[in-house]
Amino acid sequence: MGRIFKLIGHPNSYRHLWENREALDLYLKRLKELMDEDDKTTFMITEQAFNDSATLLGVESATIKAVAEVESSGDGFLASGHPKILFEPHVFWAELKKRGKDPKTITGASDILYEKWTTGKYGKTSAQPERLKRAIAINKDAALSSASWGKFQIMGYNYGLAGFADVDSFVAAMHIDEDQHLHAFINFVKNKNLVDELQRKDWAGFAKGYNGSGYKENKYDEKLAAAYAKFK
């Protein structure tokens, strides 16, 4: 992780990049260069970190790995250097309304802004950063809050539960490395009181608390059980 902190410093020092798109593009270019170099494990969660986190939560490391596998296929970053995200247009609608902005007045954004969840409009994983960039142009805080981030796909609006003071700090950390994703996950499951479910391997209970009441539609509990069996 030292190479990353050498690049950008503490997560809070990254926050200014959201106000300067040229600086952000330059940062991501350098981050991709680092990821293309020989030691890609710099960005990945080490086995020791998995084990230490598992001990902290009182679970097996396979349990944590299972969540990462289901949420992000185990990868916290794209080849471009961007953290892996999924931008949620229906959440963006709600987040804009929270901020007093009427989504119905916004034009030319029907693919990234609609009121109710629907399938088939998300696009490819590689296209998500550009979708987010367009949303940021409408309202930065609402946009950052409307994506799920990193290896464990924590929603931006859950920054507080993940242990951060604001969404900018959360997003900054998500750009550093997978260790930051892991720290956010630990805070999130502790603050959501989901540790017991992980300890019992109550996949349905965990999926409901982590993904919401509609978890059965995507068979999150079954996927978690299968992923756990893979890593055990």
Beta strands, then each sheet from edge to edge (+ up, - down):
strand 1: 85-87
strand 2: 147-149
strand 3: 154-155
sheet 1: 1+ 2- 3+
end
